[in-house]
Amino acid sequence: MNSKSTFLHNCILVTVDDKDRCYSNGMVVIKDGLIDYAGPEIEIEPEGERIDMKGKIVMPGLVNTHTHSPAALFRGFADDLFLMDWLQHYMWPMEKNLTAQFAYDGASLSYLEFLKNGMTTNVDMWYYADSLAQAAMRIGLRAVIAAGIFTWSTPESDHSLRDADDFVAKYRSTSAVSYIYPCYGPHDAYSCSREILRETAKLAAKRDTIIHAHISETQQNNEELFAKEGVSPTRYMQREGIFDQHVLGAHCIYLSDEDIDIFHESGACVSYNPVSNLKLCDGILPLQLLMKGNVGVSLGIDGAQSNNSLDLLADLKTGVLIQKMSQNDPTFFPARQAVRMVTIDGARAIGMENEIGSIEKGKLADIISLDTRDVNLAPCLHDFPEQIYSHITYSALGSNVSDVFVGGKQLLKDKKTLYLDTGEILETAQKASRILYEQWKNM
């Protein structure tokens, strides 16, 4: 080991590898941004930084597979509404005054919250994609950023598909350094024409990226598109070539059997957003049907405008419990499986399962810790794996995240950020939100 090594020792290690190995007295060695060793603590000459993780669960960084980061500026602006009313009469009118700077300010606030809550990788979607990328790089997190594509004009320009392609071209070759993974984000079937979808599919194939889109979020979305096109949103998108690329669909609550077959046959994955879905009364994801159809499912938080808090661990508990209730089966979707949903399954949803999502030799060192000395995680028996998985799924909150490493670089230490002026981020977002509120109020 050389001076670039970091030793995380004396920890409860949850690897989320293919055998779900846990170690009551574990150790992780990080070298040049990669995991060089993960397993029981062993005697190694400490030729680098040695960090005592006593009382902490060390696990893979969380992967949040759907969000809209600038929406933090609209937190609490329009609550207690149905989706299309909320979008058409509140969100979209508010967003008309969004600028590249405001998008950056809101995204910076969200990414700070992502960091403090242990989400090391986030799948983002919005216009002003470059502002989102700059905010993610400022905080130091990985971001799969889907540049939003619409048939109509956006606050950014009249040519969202062109903007998206420019963005993907700019960042496509920089991911290893920037941690930005650009892709295309056709907003939804009802907001994208056949021509737009067809061109999006061609560009995604040309640049070899995934496609991230909202799909079948409400029954109304399905019914209106069927009346217009005679097919479901999934079939509509498939017909125009979208599913020729790897697709990550957000929400996907109302998929038919045929839709599920399309997802399975194409290798597409679903991002489950339970809290946003509950708040907007969209419905409950048919997780059991998706699992029977061999469709990969990960977890997303959506944006702060429809979730309010951005806490994937809190949403995990909610998402698991409503699935148990919907099946009337407490044995459905146990805690071990839930932990995989926010780690390795999230990585698989974006095609990065060989790089992140578990703590294994050779993978990128995206790692977080949870402090079991926090009252809601006590007592904690280090040699009782089932209790550890239970704590992560049913007890843990983002506030329990103590340490965060991305690419081996520590960004959060004992719940404190190491490189950020958090006061400036909060103050700037406060000012931006006030301006947007006043503009909306006076419309």
N, C-alpha and C positions, 0 to 999 in steps of 0.2 A: 504494500500500500504506500502511496506517496502523499505529499502534503496537501493534495487536493481532496483527500478522503474525508468524509464525515461519518462518524459512528453514532448511531442512535441505539442505545443499549438500555438494558434493564426495563424493557417495555412489555406490554401485552401485545403481541404481534398477530394481527388478523391479515393474512396474505391475500385471501380471495383467489387463490390459485385453483387449478382444476380439481384439487382434492380438499379445498377449503381448510388448508393447514392453519392451525393456531398454535402459538407458543406462549406459555405463561411467563417465561423469562426469555424474551426474544431480542434479536439484534438485527439492525439493517445497516449495511455499509454502502455509502454513496460515493462514487468515484467518477469524476468528470461528467456529472449530471445524470449518471445512470446508476441503477441498483447493481452493486457488485456482489452483495451477499444478503440473503434474507433467511433467517432460521433461528435456532436456539443460540443463546449467547455462547460464544467461544472465545478462547484466549487469542487475542491478536495484539501485537505491539501497536499502541495508539500513535500512528504517524500522521494523524490529522486531528481535526476537532472532534472531541468526544462529548456527546450530549447525553446526560442522564435523563431518561424518560420515565423515571419511577412514577407509578400510579397512572400512567397514560396508556390508552389504547392507541396503537399505531396502525393505521390502515391506509388503503389507497385513497387518493384524493377523489372527491365526489364529482360525478359527471352529470351535469344538468343539461337535458337535451331539448329544452325549448324555453326561450325567454325573449323579451323585447326591452333591452336595457335602458334606452332613453325614457321609457315610460315611467321611470321613477319620479320624474318631474310632475306627473299627473296623479301621483298616489293620493287617494282619498278625494279626488275631484268629482267622481261620478260613480256612486255605489248603488246597490239594490235595484238593478235593472236587468232586463233580458238582453241577450247578446246583440241582436241586430238594432234594437233601440239604443243600446249603450254605444255601439259603433257609429251608427248613422247620425245620431242626434247629439252625441257628446264627444267621443274620442276623435273621430275624423275631423269635426269642426275645430276642436282644440289643436289638433296636430297641424292644421293649415299654417299656423304661425311658428312652427318649429323651424329652426335654422341649423346649420351645421354646428355652430358653436353651442347652441342649446342641446343638440343631440349629444355632443361630447360631454357637456356638463352633467346631463342625466345619466349617460352611460358610465361616467366615472363614479357617480354615486352608487349605481347598481353594482359595478365591479368591485367597489370597496366592500359592499355588503356580501357579495359572492365570496370574496377573500375571507372575511371574518367568519363566514358560515361554512367554510371548508370546500367550496365548489371550485376546484382547480381547473376544470374544463367546462365551458358553457357554449351551448348552441344558441346563437343570437340571430334575430331577424328584424330588419328595419330599413328605412331609407337612410341616407347619409351613412352608408356602411363604412366609409373611411373614418368617420368620426368615432364609430364604435371600435374600429380596429385601433385607433390611436388611444382610446380610453383603456382598452384591454392591455395594450402594451405599457401604458402608464402604471397600471396596477401590477402587471407581471403575470397575468393568468393566460392560459390557453383559451382560444376562442375560435369556434367554427362559426363564421359569420355569413349568413345567407342574405345577400343584398336583395331587398324587397322589390318584387316585380308586379306591376298592375297594368291593366289595359288603359286606365285613365291616368291623368297627371297626378304627381305626388308633390308634396312640399319641396322636394329637391329639384324636380324638373319635369318636363313633358315626355321624357324618354327613359323610363326606369330600366328597361331591358338593356339599353346601351350603357347606362350608368353601372348596372350590375356587371356587365362584361368588362368594362374598364376596371372596375374594382377587382374582379377575379384575376385579370391579366396582371395587375399591379402586384398582387400579393402571392400569386400561385407558386412562385419559386423561392419565396422568402420564409416559408413556414418553419423551417428548422431553427431559424434565428429569431423571427418575430413572434412565433407561437400563434400566428394568425393563419387559419385554414379557410380560405374563401370559397364560397359556393353560391349557387343560384337559389333564390327564394320566391318562386311564384306564390303569391299570397294565398290564393284559394281558387277553387274551380269557378266560383261565381264572380271573381274579380279579374280573371284572366281569360282572354279570348282564345279560340283555337289557334290562331296565328301566333299569338304570344307564347302559348305553351309549346307549340311546334318549334319555334325558334329557340326557346329556352332549352329544350331537349337537345337540339343540335349543338348549341354552345357548350352545354355540360359535357356532352360526349367529346367534343373537340378538346376541351381543357381538362377532361377527366376529373370532374368533381361530383360530389353528391348533390342531390336536390332536396331542399327542405320546404315543406308546404303545409298549410292547414288543410285538413281533409275531413269532411263529414263531422263537423263540430256539433251541429244541431240537426234535428229532424227537418226543420224548416229549410236549411241549406240543401238537404237531399231532395226534398219535395220540389223546391223551386227549380233546381237544376234539371230534375227529371222532366218537369213540365216543359222546360225549354229545349232540352237536348235528348230526352228519352233514355238517359242512362244515369248511373250514379256518378258522383264526383270522381271516384277511383277509376271507373271505366272510362270516363271522359278524359282523364289525364293519361291513362294508359293508351288510349286510342291515338293521342297526339305524341306519343313517344316518351313521355316523362318517366315511365317505369322501365325504360331501357337502361337508365342509370340507377345507381343505388338511391333509393328514396327514404327519407325520414319524414313520416307523416305526423303532424301534431294533432292531438285530440282523437280523431278516428273513432268516435263513439258509436256511429251508426253505419258500420260496415256490414254489407250483406255477405252471405256465404261466398258469392262470386268474388266480392271485393277481397275477402280474406284469402281466397285462392290466388288472386293476383299478387297480393302482398307476399304470400309464401313462395310462389313460383319465381318471383323477381328478386327475392331476398330483401324486400323492403322491411323497414322497422317502424314501430309506433312509439311516439312519445306520449306517455300518460300524464295528464295534468289535473290531478284530482281536485285541488283546492279551487283553482280557477273554474273548473267545470261545475263544482258545487255552488260557488258564489253566483255564477251566471245562470244556474239551473239548466245547464246544457244537457246533463245526463250523466250516467255512470258507465265508464268503459267496460265492455264485455270481456274482461281479462281472461276468463276461463275459455271462452270461444277462441280467442286469439292464441292462447297456449295450445289448445287442441289442434289449431290450424298451423302450428309450428311457426308462428310469427314472433319475432323478437320484440320485447317491450321494455322500454326504459322509462325514466321519470323526469318530468319537467316541472318548472315552477310557474311558467308563463311570466307576464310582466307585472310590475308593481301596481299598474292601473287596474288589474283584475284579480290580483292575489293579495296585494298590499304588503305583506312581508315576503322576503325572498330567502326562505329557509328550507332547503331540500330535505333535511332530516325531519323537520316538523311535518312537512308534506308527506314524507314516506309513511309515517304512522297513520295519518289520515287516509292515505290511499290504500294501505293494506287493510285497515279496519272496515272501510266501506265495501271492499271486495268480499271480506268474510261475511258481512251482513247480507250483501246481495245474494250470496250463495247459501246463506243460512248454515255456514259450515266453518267453525273456528279452526279447523285443521287446514283450510285452504290457504295457500301462499304463506308458508312459515317464514320465520325471521331470517334464516340463512338465505333463503331465496330473495327476500326483500333486500338484504345487504348487497347481493349481486346486482339487483336492479339498478342501484345508484352508483355502481362501480364498473365491473367488467361488462355488464349488459349495456350500460351507457356508452362505453368505449366501442363495443361491437356495433351499436346503432350508427356510429359515425365512421366505421371502418378503421378504428384505431386500436383494436383489441390486442394487437401485437406490440403496441407501444406503451399503453397506459391501462389503467383499470384493475391492476393487481400488483402486488409487490413480489416481483420475481427477478432473478438475475438477468440483466441485459435490458430491462425495461427502463423507460424514463422515470426519474425519481420524483414523481408527483405523489406526495405523501402528506397525510394530516394526522393529528393526534387529538384524542378526546380525553379530557381530564376527569378521571373517575373519582377525584376528590371533591368534585362538585356534588352538591347534596342530592340532585336528581339521578346521579349515577352510582349512588352508594346504597347498600354495600356492593362490592364487586369482588367476586372470588376469581382470582387470576387463572386458576386451573379448571374452570368450569365454562367451557366454550359456549354451551347453549345459553348461559346467562349473559355472556359477552354479546352474542348476536341479538339477544332480547333487548339488552340495554341500547344497542345502536338503533334498533328498529322502533322500540316502543317508549324509550325514555329519553334518548338524546335529542338535543336541540342544537342549533347553530352556535348558541352561546357557550356550549361545552367544547367547541373547537379551540385548542390551545396553540398548536403549531401548524404551520403550513409551509411545505416545500414544493416548488415547481421547477422541474428540471434541475433538481438538486440545490437550488437557491432558496434559503429560508426567507420567507416574506412575512410570516407572523411568528412571534416568539412569546410564549406565555401570555397569549391573547392581545399582544401589542404589535402593531405594524412597525416594521423596521425602516422603511424607506419612504414613507408617505406623510404628507402634511394633511392629515384627515380633516383638520379644522378648515383648511382652505377649500377642500372638496365639498364639505357640507355647506359652507357659506356661499360658494359660487352656485351650487344647486338651489339653495334657498332663494337667491336673487332671481335666477332664471325662472323658477317656478312661480314666483310672485308676478313677474312680467307676463308670463303665459296666462296666469289666472286673470289678471286685469284685462288682457286682450280678449279673453273668452267672455268675461263678464260683460264687456261693452260691445259685444258683437250684435 
